[in-house]
């Protein structure tokens, strides 16, 4: 590849700082796919609310589907942060991944039964097509080696995905898909090592850090958008009874508080933190893990919303209460991690919230689901108030990344 063509393929500074309309379009597909994961998980929880073994199996399946969806979005975000998202080849990659995510979303309800092949084929197509196109575009460049290693890795794990889809529904499919994800995430963390080709140290990766940080912010809003969709659809599907109305209001309040806690202030200055970092790629990878944890927390919280709005005064099986309280707790773990990455410290309010949410679990077992949802909203409200009091009258805290 000539120097001129390579320069056109790479980022062009401020011109490609913001997300393109195609990337935002891709995000809309993710809202649908995330909603399918939530709906499927709610069905599993409602079907066997007290069977511990079944619950663990259902949680594992949900996690596999969620991580696969995250992998599709995450690789896309890194691609458009390393290369010009307005280049025709990059747009083609994004479109293929968009279509694959849509097929995966359609297949999610039956991914572990009769639609496994559609889900796996869409995932493998997206993951193999991306490095294949870029390896061709980057021929003759030093960057081509990374794409070749990614292509080899995804081709190898693709076999596990397809074989998993072809085996009879059961634990074998989940095990093969989980193994494939483990290999892929491990390879990404260690520079995509391949025998004979070596690996690519993360510190060598050049990225448009502010673009990547903005994509993480967008994905957080995607997850919240899916929560709003769950709240609205669940509440509008049945009667507007007093219990369901209170649950609806508590769910909305919780979603607003999660938004407030994220963006004030670590999420708001994330682009600044990445731009100040000595190793933007390393900080970008670390904050990716934090957002993945927060995503899992928000999806878990959405499951709790639907269960509680539909059954505000029902019995409280332990798995249901674990979802209602565990979702906000998991979000707070990821948010605390992000705070440390952006500011180099974790506020006391984050630790208090985690301790209180864990302590509430045994206390709320004799109550009803609605009580747990309202309690979680009040705890998050306390964290938001603590943030407001700490910042009142003080200048905005600047980002101080440690990486």
C-alpha positions in Angstrom: 0.0 0.0 0.0 1.4 3.4 -1.0 2.1 6.1 1.6 -0.7 8.3 0.1 -3.3 5.6 0.3 -2.3 4.6 3.9 -2.5 8.3 5.0 -6.1 8.4 3.6 -7.0 5.3 5.5 -5.7 6.6 8.8 -7.4 9.3 10.9 -7.2 12.9 9.9 -7.2 14.7 13.2 -10.2 16.9 14.0 -12.0 15.8 10.8 -12.6 12.3 12.2 -12.7 13.2 15.9 -16.5 12.8 16.2 -18.5 9.6 15.5 -20.0 9.4 12.0 -23.7 9.0 11.2 -22.9 5.4 10.1 -21.4 4.6 13.6 -24.5 6.1 15.2 -26.7 4.0 13.0 -24.8 1.0 14.0 -25.5 1.9 17.7 -29.2 1.8 17.0 -29.0 -1.9 16.0 -27.3 -2.6 19.3 -30.3 -1.2 21.2 -32.4 -3.9 19.5 -29.9 -6.6 20.1 -29.5 -5.7 23.8 -33.3 -5.7 24.2 -33.4 -9.3 22.8 -30.9 -10.3 25.4 -32.9 -8.8 28.2 -36.2 -10.3 27.0 -34.6 -13.7 26.7 -33.1 -13.5 30.2 -36.4 -12.4 31.8 -38.1 -15.4 30.3 -35.5 -17.7 31.8 -35.8 -16.1 35.2 -39.6 -16.2 35.2 -39.7 -19.9 34.1 -37.5 -21.2 36.9 -37.3 -18.6 39.6 -36.1 -20.9 42.4 -34.0 -23.6 40.7 -30.4 -22.6 41.5 -28.7 -24.9 38.9 -31.0 -23.6 36.1 -30.4 -20.0 37.1 -26.6 -20.4 36.9 -27.0 -22.0 33.5 -29.3 -19.2 32.3 -26.9 -16.5 33.7 -24.0 -18.2 31.8 -25.9 -18.2 28.5 -26.9 -14.6 28.9 -23.3 -13.7 29.7 -22.0 -15.5 26.5 -24.6 -13.6 24.3 -23.8 -10.3 26.0 -20.0 -10.7 25.6 -20.4 -11.7 21.9 -22.4 -8.6 21.3 -19.9 -6.5 23.2 -17.1 -8.0 21.1 -18.9 -7.0 17.9 -19.3 -3.4 19.0 -15.9 -3.1 20.7 -13.8 -4.2 17.7 -15.9 -1.8 15.5 -15.2 1.1 17.9 -11.4 0.4 17.9 -11.4 0.1 14.2 -13.0 3.5 13.6 -10.7 5.0 16.3 -7.6 3.7 14.5 -8.7 4.3 10.9 -10.6 6.9 9.1 -14.3 6.1 9.5 -15.2 8.0 6.4 -13.0 5.8 4.2 -15.0 3.5 1.9 -13.3 0.3 3.2 -13.9 1.2 6.8 -17.5 2.0 6.0 -17.9 -1.4 4.3 -16.5 -3.1 7.4 -19.0 -1.2 9.7 -21.9 -2.0 7.4 -21.1 -5.7 7.4 -20.8 -5.7 11.2 -24.1 -3.7 11.5 -25.9 -6.4 9.4 -24.3 -9.1 11.4 -25.4 -7.5 14.7 -28.9 -7.3 13.4 -28.9 -11.0 12.5 -27.5 -11.9 15.9 -30.2 -9.8 17.6 -32.9 -11.7 15.7 -31.3 -15.0 16.5 -30.7 -14.3 20.2 -34.0 -15.7 21.6 -33.2 -19.1 20.0 -29.4 -18.9 20.0 -29.2 -22.0 22.3 -32.0 -23.9 20.6 -32.9 -23.7 16.9 -31.2 -20.4 15.8 -27.7 -21.2 17.0 -26.2 -21.5 13.5 -27.6 -18.1 12.4 -26.2 -16.4 15.5 -22.7 -18.1 15.2 -22.5 -17.5 11.4 -23.3 -13.8 11.7 -20.7 -13.4 14.5 -18.0 -15.3 12.6 -18.7 -13.4 9.4 -18.3 -10.0 11.2 -15.1 -11.0 13.0 -13.4 -12.5 10.0 -14.5 -10.0 7.4 -13.0 -7.1 9.3 -9.4 -8.2 9.5 -9.6 -9.7 6.0 -10.5 -6.4 4.4 -8.0 -4.4 6.4 -5.2 -6.9 5.7 -5.8 -6.4 2.0 -6.0 -2.6 2.3 -2.8 -2.5 4.5 -0.7 -4.8 2.2 2.9 -3.7 2.3 2.4 -1.8 5.5 3.7 -2.8 9.0 0.2 -2.6 10.2 -0.8 -5.6 8.1 0.8 -8.1 10.5 -1.7 -7.2 13.2 -4.7 -7.8 10.9 -3.2 -11.1 9.7 -2.9 -12.2 13.3 -6.5 -11.2 14.0 -7.6 -13.0 10.9 -5.9 -16.2 11.9 -7.3 -16.0 15.5 -10.9 -15.3 14.4 -10.7 -18.0 11.8 -9.6 -20.5 14.4 -12.2 -19.5 17.0 -14.8 -19.4 14.2 -14.5 -23.2 14.0 -15.5 -23.4 17.7 -18.5 -21.1 17.0 -19.8 -23.1 14.1 -19.2 -26.5 15.7 -20.9 -25.2 18.8 -23.9 -24.2 16.8 -24.1 -27.6 15.2 -24.0 -29.7 18.3 -27.3 -30.5 20.0 -28.7 -27.8 22.3 -27.2 -28.1 25.7 -24.2 -27.3 27.8 -21.8 -28.3 25.0 -22.8 -25.3 22.8 -22.3 -22.8 25.7 -19.0 -24.3 26.6 -17.6 -24.1 23.0 -18.8 -20.6 22.6 -17.4 -19.5 26.0 -14.1 -21.1 25.0 -14.0 -19.2 21.8 -14.8 -15.9 23.6 -12.1 -16.6 26.1 -9.5 -17.2 23.4 -10.5 -14.0 21.6 -10.5 -11.8 24.6 -7.2 -13.3 25.8 -5.6 -12.8 22.3 -6.7 -9.2 22.3 -5.3 -8.6 25.7 -1.9 -10.0 24.8 -1.5 -8.4 21.4 -3.0 -11.2 19.2 0.0 -13.6 19.5 0.3 -16.1 16.7 3.2 -18.6 16.3 5.6 -17.4 13.7 4.1 -13.9 13.6 4.7 -12.8 17.2 2.4 -10.3 18.8 1.7 -6.6 18.7 2.4 -4.7 22.0 -0.5 -2.4 23.0 1.8 0.6 23.4 2.5 0.5 19.7 -1.1 1.0 18.7 -2.0 4.4 17.4 -5.5 5.5 18.1 -7.7 8.6 18.0 -8.2 8.5 21.8 -10.9 11.1 22.0 -12.9 9.4 19.3 -12.7 6.1 21.2 -13.7 7.8 24.5 -16.7 9.3 22.8 -17.7 5.9 21.4 -17.7 4.5 25.0 -19.9 7.3 26.0 -22.2 6.5 23.2 -22.3 2.8 24.1 -23.3 3.7 27.7 -26.2 5.7 26.3 -27.1 2.7 24.1 -27.4 0.6 27.2 -29.5 3.2 29.0 -31.7 3.5 25.9 -32.4 -0.2 26.1 -33.3 0.2 29.7 -35.8 2.9 28.8 -37.3 0.7 26.1 -37.7 -2.1 28.6 -39.4 0.2 31.2 -41.8 1.7 28.7 -42.8 -1.6 26.9 -43.2 -3.5 30.2 -45.4 -0.8 31.8 -47.5 -0.2 28.8 -48.3 -3.8 28.1 -50.6 -4.3 31.2 -52.8 -2.3 33.6 -51.6 0.9 35.3 -52.1 -0.5 38.8 -50.6 1.4 41.8 -47.9 -1.2 42.3 -46.9 -1.3 38.7 -46.9 2.5 38.5 -44.6 2.8 41.5 -42.3 0.2 40.0 -42.3 2.2 36.7 -41.4 5.4 38.5 -38.7 3.7 40.5 -37.2 2.2 37.4 -37.2 5.5 35.6 -35.6 7.2 38.6 -32.9 4.5 38.8 -32.1 4.9 35.1 -31.8 8.7 35.5 -29.5 8.3 38.5 -27.3 5.8 36.7 -26.9 8.4 33.9 -26.1 11.1 36.5 -23.6 9.0 38.4 -21.8 8.0 35.2 -21.5 11.4 33.6 -20.7 13.3 36.8 -17.9 13.4 36.4 -15.7 10.6 35.2 -17.8 9.8 32.2 -18.0 13.4 31.2 -14.2 14.0 31.1 -13.3 10.6 29.7 -12.2 12.0 26.4 -10.0 14.5 28.3 -8.5 11.7 30.3 -7.6 9.6 27.2 -6.1 12.7 25.5 -3.9 13.4 28.5 -2.8 9.8 28.9 0.8 8.9 28.1 -0.5 5.6 26.6 -4.0 6.2 25.1 -4.3 2.7 23.8 -3.6 1.2 27.2 -6.1 3.5 29.0 -8.6 2.8 26.2 -8.3 -0.9 26.8 -8.6 -0.5 30.6 -11.7 1.7 30.3 -13.2 -0.8 27.9 -13.2 -3.3 30.7 -14.9 -0.8 33.0 -17.6 -0.2 30.4 -18.1 -3.9 29.9 -18.7 -4.3 33.6 -21.1 -1.3 33.6 -22.9 -2.8 30.5 -23.4 -6.1 32.4 -24.8 -4.1 35.4 -27.2 -2.1 33.3 -28.5 -5.2 31.4 -29.0 -6.9 34.8 -30.8 -3.9 36.1 -33.1 -3.9 33.1 -34.0 -7.6 33.8 -34.9 -6.5 37.3 -37.0 -3.7 36.0 -39.2 -6.0 33.9 -39.5 -8.6 36.6 -40.6 -6.0 39.2 -42.9 -4.0 37.0 -44.7 -7.2 36.0 -44.8 -8.7 39.5 -44.5 -5.8 42.0 -46.2 -7.6 44.9 -45.2 -11.2 44.0 -42.9 -13.5 45.9 -39.2 -12.7 46.0 -37.1 -15.6 44.8 -33.5 -15.0 45.7 -32.4 -14.8 42.1 -34.9 -12.0 41.4 -33.7 -9.9 44.4 -30.1 -10.6 43.3 -30.9 -9.1 39.9 -32.7 -6.1 41.4 -29.8 -5.2 43.8 -27.0 -6.8 41.9 -27.5 -4.8 38.7 -26.9 -1.4 40.3 -24.0 -3.0 42.4 -22.3 -4.3 39.3 -22.7 -0.9 37.6 -21.1 0.8 40.6 -18.1 -1.6 40.4 -17.5 -0.6 36.8 -18.1 3.1 37.6 -15.7 3.0 40.5 -13.1 1.4 38.2 -13.6 4.1 35.6 -13.3 6.8 38.3 -9.9 5.4 39.3 -8.8 5.4 35.7 -9.8 9.0 35.1 -8.9 10.6 38.4 -6.6 8.1 40.1 -8.9 7.7 43.1 -12.3 6.3 44.1 -14.8 8.4 46.2 -16.1 7.1 49.5 -19.7 7.2 48.2 -19.0 4.4 45.7 -17.8 2.1 48.4 -20.7 2.9 50.7 -23.2 2.2 47.9 -21.7 -1.2 47.2 -21.7 -2.1 50.9 -25.3 -1.0 51.4 -26.6 -2.9 48.3 -24.9 -6.1 49.5 -26.2 -5.6 53.1 -29.8 -5.1 51.8 -30.0 -8.5 50.2 -30.7 -10.6 53.4 -32.8 -7.8 54.9 -35.2 -7.6 51.9 -35.7 -11.3 51.4 -39.0 -11.3 53.3 -40.4 -8.3 51.3 -41.7 -7.9 47.8 -39.8 -7.1 44.5 -41.1 -3.5 44.6 -39.4 -2.9 47.9 -36.0 -4.0 46.4 -36.4 -1.8 43.4 -37.3 1.3 45.4 -34.5 0.6 47.9 -31.9 0.4 45.0 -33.2 3.7 43.7 -32.8 5.4 47.1 -29.3 4.1 47.5 -28.2 5.4 44.1 -30.0 8.7 44.9 -27.8 8.9 48.0 -24.7 8.5 45.8 -25.9 11.2 43.5 -26.5 13.6 46.4 -23.0 12.8 47.8 -21.5 13.7 44.4 -23.4 17.0 44.3 -22.3 18.0 47.8 -18.7 17.2 47.1 -18.6 19.3 44.0 -20.8 22.2 45.2 -18.8 25.4 45.2 -15.6 23.8 43.9 -14.2 24.1 40.3 -14.7 21.2 38.0 -12.2 18.5 38.8 -9.8 17.9 35.8 -8.9 14.4 34.6 -5.7 13.0 36.1 -5.2 9.6 34.4 -2.6 7.4 35.9 -1.9 5.4 32.7 
